[in-house]
Amino acid sequence: MTHSALTPTTAEETRDVLAYAAAEELPVEILGQGSKRALGRPVQAAHVLDLSRLSGVEVYEPAELVLTAKAGTPMAEIEALVAGAGQELSFEPMDFGPLLGEAAGKGTLGGLIGANLAGPRRIKVGAARDHILGLDAVSGRGEIFRSGGRVVKNVTGYDLPRALTGAYGTLAVSTLITLKVNPRAETSASLALNGLSDAAAVAAMCAAMGSSAEVSAAAHLPEGICQRLGVAGEDRPGPVTLLRLEGFGPSVEYRFANLARRLAEFGPAERIGDAASKALWQAVRDVIPFAGSRNPVWRVSVPPASGAELMQRLRSIMPVEGFYDWSGGLLWLQMLDGEVHDVPLRAAIADHGGGHATLIRASAATRAAVPVFQPQPAPLAALSRRLKAQFDPKGILNPGRMVADA
């Protein structure tokens, strides 16, 4: 399909484009740099709303821990800016580029909000939606909304940032976003436990998270996965369990020693220094072990206590490999035979405590045929339809991105 691109440079131009599209009932695909275009179901639209020119940091006040930027601003630009002031986005949003066959560093702030991104630190600080202070957007009606302060249209009853975060551009188009930033840790280190089974690793991670060590990330990489992270000197062939500690140097050292004693029953603890630790966690964050392949990849969220049993069940019924993040609550799965196995996968999840499965990587034809996102219970699906009717009654924004009829 040939797409015509519309490239607004202001919120007002974005409003005008969407008002026209709503009046003419013209479906529009929302894009920044396109790094996450292959997430979700394929969008059926003849027009593209390209937000790459709606770019730039408007306000950055390091002393106030606040940053405001336009939606098309590259995340690489934002992260470099805050790093220069010794700060960071503490939810460490992942970069989907390598996993989806795109270059790294292409994501935008609007895409981050649309997908509600987060990395390994989510278990401690939450995801993107937990760090939004304000947001301006344009609805599918062609009306400007603003969270906080003066509103152009009354949206009482809606928490606008939370409604739009994770909606994949199906409710409204973000134009200006304010985030809180935080000081970056002085140093970090990872405690590594080698050779644990999946079940023992989950037990170790849960014990660590329940300790006073203030662990900021916990992951388990089964046999062969660590070798594919691409971190020099860390090509461990066997299983490895990683626990990250961050903060001031003396504090990290003290907490590391205490945590090693706490986990002594799981084996000797090995210390991974700051540089290698950061590289490892970035590779875990961006699912680098599964990059460079076209095999389907699933992102599965489950109760941590059931993750190991679920993985064992899946290995017995389908050709799959995977690893654990979020203390065992997040499973990244790659299907080794090129099939998605959506029905048995979701049945196994339901049998092991429940959870959510999202198809992250697959061909466009597969993503059009298979439910990409976890099907919602009827009451929640009805609420989603009401939100869609309120914000985008003509269904012009990213039609079909999340479900076939919306």
C-alpha positions in Angstrom: 0.0 0.0 0.0 1.2 3.5 -0.9 1.2 5.8 2.1 1.1 9.6 1.9 2.9 11.2 4.8 1.7 14.2 6.8 4.4 15.9 8.8 3.1 18.5 11.3 5.6 20.6 13.2 3.2 21.9 15.9 0.4 20.7 18.1 -1.9 23.0 16.2 -0.9 21.5 12.8 -1.5 18.1 14.3 -4.9 19.1 15.4 -5.8 20.4 12.0 -4.6 17.2 10.3 -6.7 15.0 12.6 -9.7 17.3 12.5 -9.7 16.9 8.7 -9.1 13.2 8.9 -12.0 12.8 11.4 -14.3 14.8 9.2 -13.4 12.8 6.1 -13.1 9.5 8.1 -9.6 8.9 6.8 -7.6 6.3 8.8 -4.1 7.5 9.8 -1.1 5.6 11.0 0.9 7.4 13.7 4.7 7.2 13.4 7.8 8.8 14.9 10.9 7.1 13.6 9.2 3.9 12.8 11.3 1.8 15.2 8.3 0.1 16.7 6.1 -0.1 13.6 6.3 -3.9 13.6 4.8 -4.0 17.2 1.1 -4.9 17.3 -1.2 -5.7 14.4 -0.5 -4.2 11.0 -2.3 -0.8 10.6 -4.6 -0.4 7.6 -4.3 3.2 6.7 -3.6 5.1 3.5 -2.1 8.1 5.3 0.8 8.4 7.8 1.0 11.1 10.5 4.8 11.5 10.7 5.7 13.2 14.0 9.5 13.2 13.4 9.4 17.0 12.8 7.5 17.6 16.0 10.7 17.4 17.9 12.8 19.1 20.5 13.3 19.5 24.2 11.4 22.5 25.4 12.3 22.6 29.1 14.9 20.7 31.1 15.4 21.7 34.7 18.0 19.3 36.3 17.5 20.9 39.7 13.8 20.3 39.6 14.2 16.8 38.0 11.8 17.7 35.2 12.0 17.4 31.4 9.5 18.5 28.8 9.9 17.5 25.2 7.8 17.2 22.0 6.6 13.7 21.1 8.9 13.3 18.1 12.1 13.9 20.0 14.6 11.0 19.7 15.1 9.2 22.9 18.9 9.1 22.1 18.8 12.9 22.3 16.9 13.0 25.6 19.1 10.3 27.2 22.3 12.0 26.2 21.0 15.3 27.6 20.1 14.0 31.0 23.2 11.9 31.2 25.2 15.0 30.7 23.7 16.3 33.9 24.3 13.1 35.8 20.7 12.0 35.6 18.6 9.3 33.9 15.1 8.0 33.1 15.1 5.6 36.0 12.7 3.2 34.3 15.4 2.6 31.6 13.1 2.1 28.6 14.1 -0.7 26.3 15.1 -0.2 22.7 13.1 -2.5 20.4 15.2 -1.6 17.3 17.6 -4.6 17.4 14.9 -7.1 18.3 12.7 -5.9 15.4 15.5 -5.7 12.8 15.9 -2.0 13.0 18.9 0.1 14.0 19.4 0.9 17.7 18.7 4.3 19.0 15.8 5.3 16.7 12.9 5.4 19.2 11.1 8.6 20.1 9.5 10.0 23.3 6.0 9.6 21.8 6.7 5.9 20.9 8.0 5.3 24.4 4.7 6.6 25.9 2.6 4.7 23.3 4.2 1.4 24.2 4.7 2.1 28.0 8.3 1.0 27.8 10.4 -0.1 30.7 13.5 -2.1 31.3 14.9 -4.3 34.1 14.4 -1.6 36.8 10.7 -1.7 36.4 10.5 -4.1 39.4 11.7 -1.3 41.6 10.5 2.0 40.0 7.7 1.1 37.6 7.2 1.8 33.9 6.9 4.9 31.8 3.3 5.7 32.9 4.6 6.0 36.5 7.0 8.8 35.5 4.8 11.1 33.5 4.0 14.4 35.1 2.0 16.0 32.2 1.0 15.3 28.7 -0.6 17.2 25.8 -2.3 15.3 23.1 -4.8 15.6 20.2 -7.7 13.2 20.1 -9.2 11.4 17.1 -11.9 14.2 17.2 -9.2 16.8 16.3 -9.3 18.3 19.8 -6.3 19.3 21.9 -6.2 17.8 25.4 -3.9 18.8 28.3 -3.3 16.9 31.6 -3.0 19.4 34.4 -3.4 23.1 34.3 -5.8 24.7 31.8 -7.6 22.2 29.5 -8.9 23.0 26.1 -11.6 20.4 26.5 -12.9 19.1 29.8 -11.6 15.5 30.3 -12.7 15.2 33.9 -12.9 11.6 35.0 -9.9 10.5 32.9 -6.2 10.2 34.0 -5.0 11.3 30.5 -1.4 10.2 30.8 -2.3 6.7 32.1 -5.1 6.3 29.5 -2.7 7.1 26.6 0.4 5.3 27.9 0.4 1.8 26.4 -2.5 2.6 24.0 -0.2 2.4 20.9 -1.6 5.5 19.4 -5.1 4.3 19.2 -6.8 6.9 21.5 -4.9 10.1 20.8 -1.7 11.5 19.5 0.7 12.8 22.1 2.4 16.1 21.2 4.2 17.3 24.4 5.3 15.2 27.3 6.7 16.0 30.7 8.7 13.4 32.6 10.4 13.2 35.9 14.1 12.3 35.8 16.3 11.1 38.6 20.0 11.3 39.6 22.0 8.5 38.0 23.7 6.1 40.5 27.4 6.8 41.1 28.2 3.1 40.4 26.7 -0.3 40.0 27.7 -3.9 40.3 26.0 -7.2 39.6 26.1 -10.3 41.8 26.2 -13.4 39.6 25.2 -16.9 40.7 26.3 -19.6 38.3 24.7 -22.9 37.4 21.3 -22.6 39.0 18.2 -24.4 37.6 15.4 -22.2 36.6 13.4 -23.0 39.8 16.4 -22.3 42.1 17.2 -19.1 40.2 13.6 -17.8 40.8 13.9 -18.7 44.4 17.2 -16.8 44.7 15.9 -13.8 42.9 12.8 -13.6 45.1 15.0 -14.0 48.2 17.2 -11.1 46.9 14.2 -8.9 46.2 12.9 -9.6 49.7 16.2 -8.6 51.3 17.4 -5.2 52.4 20.0 -5.1 49.6 17.8 -2.8 47.4 18.3 -4.9 44.3 17.3 -2.9 41.2 17.2 -5.7 38.7 17.0 -9.5 38.8 17.3 -11.8 35.8 18.1 -15.4 35.0 19.7 -16.5 31.8 19.5 -20.3 31.2 22.3 -22.2 29.5 23.7 -20.6 26.3 21.8 -17.3 26.7 24.6 -15.3 28.4 27.0 -16.1 25.6 24.7 -14.3 23.2 24.5 -11.0 25.1 27.6 -9.8 23.3 29.4 -8.5 26.4 33.2 -8.9 26.3 34.5 -11.2 29.0 31.0 -12.4 30.0 30.4 -15.2 27.6 29.4 -17.7 30.3 28.1 -21.0 28.7 26.1 -22.2 31.6 23.1 -20.7 33.4 23.7 -17.4 35.3 21.5 -15.5 37.6 22.2 -11.7 37.8 21.2 -9.3 40.6 22.0 -5.6 40.2 23.0 -3.2 43.0 23.3 0.6 42.4 24.2 3.6 44.4 27.3 5.1 46.1 30.4 2.9 46.0 30.7 2.1 49.7 27.0 1.3 49.9 27.1 -1.0 46.9 30.1 -2.9 48.4 28.4 -3.2 51.8 25.1 -4.4 50.2 26.9 -6.8 47.9 28.6 -8.5 50.9 25.4 -8.8 52.8 23.5 -10.2 49.8 26.2 -12.7 49.1 25.9 -14.0 52.6 22.1 -14.1 52.3 22.3 -16.2 49.1 25.1 -18.5 50.2 22.8 -21.5 50.0 22.5 -21.0 46.2 26.3 -21.0 45.7 29.3 -18.7 45.7 28.6 -15.1 44.6 30.7 -13.5 41.9 31.0 -9.8 41.5 30.7 -8.1 38.0 32.0 -4.6 38.0 30.3 -1.4 36.8 31.2 -1.3 33.1 30.4 -5.0 32.4 27.3 -4.8 34.6 25.9 -1.9 32.7 26.6 -3.7 29.4 24.9 -6.9 30.6 21.8 -5.2 31.7 21.4 -3.1 28.5 21.7 -6.3 26.5 19.1 -8.0 28.8 16.9 -4.9 28.5 17.0 -5.0 24.7 16.6 -8.8 24.4 19.8 -9.0 22.4 20.0 -12.8 22.6 17.0 -13.0 20.2 18.1 -10.2 17.9 19.1 -11.0 14.3 16.5 -13.8 13.9 13.0 -13.8 12.4 11.6 -16.4 14.8 8.5 -15.3 16.7 9.2 -13.7 20.1 6.7 -13.5 22.9 6.8 -11.3 26.0 5.0 -13.1 28.9 4.2 -11.5 32.2 3.4 -14.0 35.0 3.6 -14.3 38.8 7.3 -14.8 39.5 6.5 -18.0 41.5 5.0 -19.7 38.5 7.6 -18.7 35.9 9.9 -21.7 36.2 7.0 -24.2 36.1 5.5 -22.5 33.0 8.9 -22.5 31.2 9.3 -26.3 32.0 5.8 -26.9 30.6 6.4 -24.9 27.4 9.7 -26.7 26.7 7.8 -30.0 26.9 5.2 -29.1 24.3 7.0 -26.7 21.9 10.5 -25.8 20.6 11.1 -22.7 22.7 14.0 -21.0 24.4 13.7 -18.2 26.9 15.1 -16.1 29.8 13.7 -14.4 32.8 13.7 -10.7 33.9 11.8 -8.9 36.7 12.7 -11.5 39.3 11.1 -14.2 37.2 7.9 -12.2 36.4 8.8 -11.5 32.8 9.7 -14.3 30.4 11.1 -13.5 26.9 10.4 -16.5 24.7 11.7 -17.3 21.2 9.9 -20.0 19.1 12.6 -22.0 17.4 10.5 -23.6 14.6 9.1 -20.3 13.3 5.6 -21.0 14.5 3.8 -18.8 17.1 2.1 -21.5 19.1 -0.3 -18.9 20.4 -3.1 -21.3 21.5 -1.0 -23.8 23.5 1.1 -20.9 24.9 -1.9 -19.0 26.3 -3.5 -22.3 27.5 -0.3 -23.1 29.4 -0.2 -19.6 31.0 -3.8 -20.0 32.1 -2.9 -23.3 33.7 0.1 -21.9 35.6 -1.3 -19.0 37.6 -2.4 -16.7 34.7 -0.6 -13.9 33.0 -0.3 -11.9 29.8 1.3 -12.9 26.6 2.2 -10.3 23.9 3.5 -11.3 20.5 6.4 -9.0 20.0 8.0 -10.2 16.8 6.3 -12.0 13.9 5.6 -11.5 10.2 2.9 -9.0 9.3 0.6 -11.8 8.0 1.0 -13.6 11.3 0.3 -10.5 13.4 -2.9 -9.9 11.4 -4.1 -13.4 12.0 -3.2 -14.0 15.7 -4.2 -12.0 18.7 -1.1 -10.0 19.4 -2.1 -8.7 22.8 -3.7 -10.7 25.5 -7.5 -10.9 24.9 -9.2 -8.8 27.5 -12.0 -10.1 29.8 -15.4 -8.8 28.7 -15.8 -6.0 31.3 -12.3 -4.6 30.5 -12.9 -4.9 26.7 -16.1 -3.0 27.2 -14.3 -0.2 29.0 -11.7 -0.1 26.2 -14.4 0.3 23.7 -15.9 3.2 25.7 -12.6 4.9 25.9 -12.1 4.5 22.1 -15.5 5.9 21.5 -14.8 8.9 23.7 -11.4 9.8 22.2 -11.6 8.4 18.7 -15.2 7.9 17.7 -14.5 7.6 13.9 -11.7 5.0 14.5 -9.1 7.0 12.5 -6.1 6.5 14.8 -3.9 3.4 14.1 -7.0 1.3 13.2 -6.5 -2.3 14.0 -3.2 -1.8 15.8 -4.4 -3.5 19.0 -7.5 -5.5 18.0 -9.0 -6.2 14.7 -12.1 -4.0 15.1 -10.6 -0.9 16.7 
